[in-house]
C-alpha cells in the first residue's frame, strides 16, 4: 500500500491497484508498475469516448464550436458529453442551451473539454459496477473491447434499448460487494 500523494514515486513494484479519483493520474501511475489491474492503455481508451461510442453508444454527433450545434440532427433533449471524460457532462433542451455550454467549454483552459459529443438524452441512466469475472452481455463486451478488468459502466435506456454512455475505469468502490468483486481480481 502506497499513498502516492505523500511519496516520490519512481517505480511501483508488483501489481498496481490504483485508488485514485483522477483517472488520468491512474494511467500515469499505472505505467510505473509492471502490471496494473486496469492497464494504463485501457484506462486511456475508456477515457476517450470516441474509442468506444461508435461501437457501443447511441447515435451521436461530434462538435467543437457553437456554430456546429445548429447542424446537429438528433432528436432533443440532448446529453452533451465531452469527447474525453472530464466530468462536465449535462443535458440541454435547446440549441441555444447547447451553444452556451459549447461556448463555455471553448474558453476553458482544459483542452480535453473543447470537443463535445451530442447524444439523445436517455429515458433513464443505469450505472453498472462490473468486473470481467461477474458480468455478461453488453457491459462484458465493453470491458473486453477496452481491456479493462473492472469499471463502472453507465447505460442509457432508450425505450428498452440500452447503449453505453460512460465508462469510469477507476470507479470509487462503494459497497462491500464491489470491494469483494475487485479483490477477486488481485
Secondary structure as GFF3:
##gff-version 3
##sequence-region A 1 186
A	DSSP	beta_strand	12	16	.	.	.	ID=ss1
A	DSSP	alpha_helix	23	30	.	.	.	ID=ss2
A	DSSP	beta_strand	33	36	.	.	.	ID=ss3
A	DSSP	alpha_helix	40	47	.	.	.	ID=ss4
A	DSSP	three_ten_helix	49	51	.	.	.	ID=ss5
A	DSSP	alpha_helix	53	56	.	.	.	ID=ss6
A	DSSP	beta_strand	60	63	.	.	.	ID=ss7
A	DSSP	three_ten_helix	68	71	.	.	.	ID=ss8
A	DSSP	beta_strand	78	82	.	.	.	ID=ss9
A	DSSP	beta_strand	90	92	.	.	.	ID=ss10
A	DSSP	alpha_helix	95	106	.	.	.	ID=ss11
A	DSSP	three_ten_helix	111	113	.	.	.	ID=ss12
A	DSSP	beta_strand	116	120	.	.	.	ID=ss13
A	DSSP	beta_strand	124	131	.	.	.	ID=ss14
A	DSSP	alpha_helix	137	146	.	.	.	ID=ss15
A	DSSP	beta_strand	150	158	.	.	.	ID=ss16
A	DSSP	beta_strand	161	168	.	.	.	ID=ss17
A	DSSP	alpha_helix	176	183	.	.	.	ID=ss18
###
